[in-house]
């Protein structure tokens, strides 16, 4: 199998001053990509700023013979997010790859979670992904090429105690990328999602130290790099990755049942069919809401 290379490609990696983002930036740069290392340099809960985080990774890339520039702007503000993308254009003339990785945590149970805790996490994860993607999209469209990899979480997919803000933001990103997939299709812009399981300063707050040690960010980076590569041939897909484990996850809808809409559909009629309604046997994925809606409508008896 030929080596995957990124020669001539320009990548923006948000939250790349450490952890997963650093691993992504270093791997892409080692394979020839020119990289914008973006990191505000704040704490894991979104407090403060420090330019050293991004600069250290840039220095690492340059020391290894690669090309990189730092960006210290926040993803959580639309104008600031535009500056991140503009940094790539100013330094390297374009942007081919966007890895939406920046994130923070403010874990509290629902009743103890303040509006500030909720809004700040939503702002960095959901808004940040939206702002950066929106800023990069027209450049990718003009060049008829783009690879967007955004970060979801097992908390969004499966839920977790004390992370309602984080879970809401991360599953929102899944829905957002499903729409970006549709709009980018004819411009060769692929939009995919990774759900990493990695030992970082964020997961250190919810995982014991011996587990964090086994979940190296480097183990997630290869599939993210593939999703960011010319060789990638999928879009709108969700991949789980961590500790050497890789798997595709999907939203699957069961075949369901069809009750006659021309007759009264009672609560009891629905309850009677619950075993079939709840079954996922014979289920399927849908590529769009249009495809799912057409499945439902195809079973209606419409007047000619």
N, C-alpha and C positions, 0 to 999 in steps of 0.2 A: 504494500500500500504506500502510495506516494506521501511525502511529508506535507502536512498542512502549513501553508505559509500565508503571511499577511503583508508581503512586500507591496508598497504603494498604497496601502490602506491606512486610513486615519481613524483612530478609535478614541472615544470619550468614555471614561470610566468614572462614575460618580462614587463618592465615598471610598476613594482609592488610597487613602492615607494609611490604611492598615487592614488587617483581616482579609476578608474575601476580595474586596476591591483591589487591594495591593497584589494579591495572588493573580487576579485577572490581568492587571496592568503589566506585571512582570512577564507573564506567559505570552501575552500578545506581542509585547516589545521584543521578547527573545526570538519570536518568529517573524520579525520584520515590520511590525506595525509601528506607526508613529502615534504616540499616546498623549492625550491630555489627562493628566492626573488631577482629578478634582477632589478636594476635601476642604470643608470649612474648618476642620480641626477642633471641633467642639467635643465635649464629653459625650458618653454614650447616651445620656438623657437629654442631649440637645442644649447644653449650657456652654457658653464661651466660644472662643475661636482661637486658632493657632496655625499660622502658615507653615510651621515646621513639618507637620504631618505629610502634606503633599510634596513639599520640597525634598524630603528625605527619600521618598520613592522615586522622584525624578532623578535624584543623584544616583540612586541604585541602578536605574535603567541606563543612564549615561555612562556609568562606570563599566557596565557590561557591554558597551558599544552601541546601545540603542539610542533612539530619539524620543524625547518627551519634554513637555512643558507643564508647569503647574497651573492650577486654577483654584482660587480660594473662595469662590462665590458659593452662596447657598442655593440649593435646588428649590427651596420652599417659596421663593419669590419669582414671579414671571420675568421681570426685568433681569434679575440676577441669573436665572436659568438661561436666558438668551445670551448673557455674557459668557457663560460656560461654553456654549456652542460656538459663539463668535471667536473665542480663544482658539478653537481648532481651525476655524477658517483663516484667522489672521496668521497663525503659525504654520499651517500646513495646506491651506487652500480649500479644504473641504471637510466633510465628516461622512465616513462610510459606516461606522459602527457606533452604536450607543448602548452602553451597559448601565442600566438604571439600578444602582446598588446602594446608594446612600440611605441611611436609616438610623433611627434612634429608638429607644424603648422608654416607656414610663408605665411600668407594670403596677396595677392596683386592681383590686376587685371592683366590680361595677359600682357598688354603692359608695365606695371610697374614691372613685376616680373623679377628678375635677374636670371641668370643661376645658381648662388649659391643658391638662394631660391628654385629653381626647383630641383637641384641635391641633396641638403641636405634632403629635404622632401622625395624624391624618395629613397635616400640611407637608411634612417631610417625605412620607412614603407615597401617598396617593397624589397630592398636588405636585410634588417634586417629579414624579414619574410623568405626569401629564405635561408639566411645563417644559421639561427637557425634551420630551418626545415631540411636542408641538413645535419647538424651536428647531429641532434637527430635521423634521419631516420634509419641509419644502426643499432643503438642500439635497436630501436623498432623492426626492422625487425628480428634481431637475437633472440629477446624474443618473437616474434610472437604476439606482442601486442603494440598498440599505439593509442593515442587519440590526435589529433592536432586540436586546435581551433584557427583560425586566425581572425583578426579584419578588416572588411571592413568599409564602411561609406555610409550614404545616399548621400553624395556628389559624391561618385563613381557611385552609382546606378542611381541617378536621376539628378546629377549636382547641382552646386551652384556657384554663382557669387564670384569671387576673390579666388577660391580654385582650380585652374586648376592643380597645382602640386599635391595637396592632392587627388583630384578626380582621377587623372591618376594612382597614386600609389595604391589607394584603390581598383579600379576596376581591376588593374593588379593582386592583391592578389586573387581576385575571380577566374581569369583564372588560376593562379598558383595552387590553391587548387583543381581545377577541374582535373588537371594533377596528382597531388599528390594522389588524390582519386583513380585514375586508377592504379598507381604504388603500392599503399599500400594495395589494395583490398585483395590479396591472403595472406598477412601477418597479417591480422586482424588490420590494421592501418586505422583508420577512420579520414578523414579530412573534417572539416566543418567550416562554417564562421558565425560570428555574426556581425550584424550592430547595435551597441549600440546607444541609445539616452540617454545621461547622462550628468549631471552637473559636469564638471571637470574644471581644470584650462585652458584646451584647449578650451572647448566649451564656457567658460565664455567670450571668445573674440568675439563670434558670436551670443550669446544669451543674452537676458536681464536677470538681476539678479533674478527676481521673477520666471522666467521659469527655470533657472538653479537650483533653490532651490527645485523645484518639481521633478527634474530628478535625483534622487539619484542613484549612482552606484550600491547600494545594490539591486535595482530593476532589474538590468540586470544580476547580478551574478548567479541566480538560473538556467537559461537556459544554461549559459556557463558551469556550473558545470555538468549539465545533459549531455551536449555534450562531456564532459571530462570523463564521467563515464563508467563503465562496462555495465550499462543498456542501453547506447546509441546504437541504431541499425540503424542509418542512416549515410550516407557519401555523401560529395559533395553538401550539402544543405546550404542554406542561410537563417538566421533567423534575423528578426528585433525585437528589444527589448528596452523598455524604459517606465518609468512611469506606470508600470503595464500592458503595452501593449506588446503582443507577437504575431508574425505572421511569416509565411514562405513566402519568396519572391523567384521568379524564373524567369529565362529567358525562355520565351515562344515563339515559332515560329508558325505563322499561317500556315494553309494548303497550301496557295499559289496557283499559277496556273502553268500549264505546257504548254508552247508554243513549237511548233514543231521545234526542232533544225535542221531538214533537210530542213527547209524553211528559207527564210530571216526573221530574227527577227528585226523589225525596232523599232525606238524610238516610233513611233505612235502606234505600236502594244502593246508595254509595257504600254503606257499611257492609252490605251483603257481598259486595264485590271487592272488599279490601284485600283479600289474599292475592287477587290478580293485580290490583292497583299497586300494591307494595312490592310485587315481584320484579326483580331486575333480569330474570332469565329471558334470554332473547333480546336484551336491551341493545341500544346502539348510541353512538355519538352523532351529533349533528354539527355540520360545518357552519351553520348560521341559523338565526331564529326563523328566517324565511323557509329553510328546509324543514324545520320542525313544524312550523305552521302548516305547510303544505301536506305534511303527513296527517295532521288532524283534519284538515279540510278534505283530503282525499277520501275520507270515510263518511262524509256527509252526503245525504241524498238531497241534492239541490234541484229546485224546479228549473226546467228548461226555459 
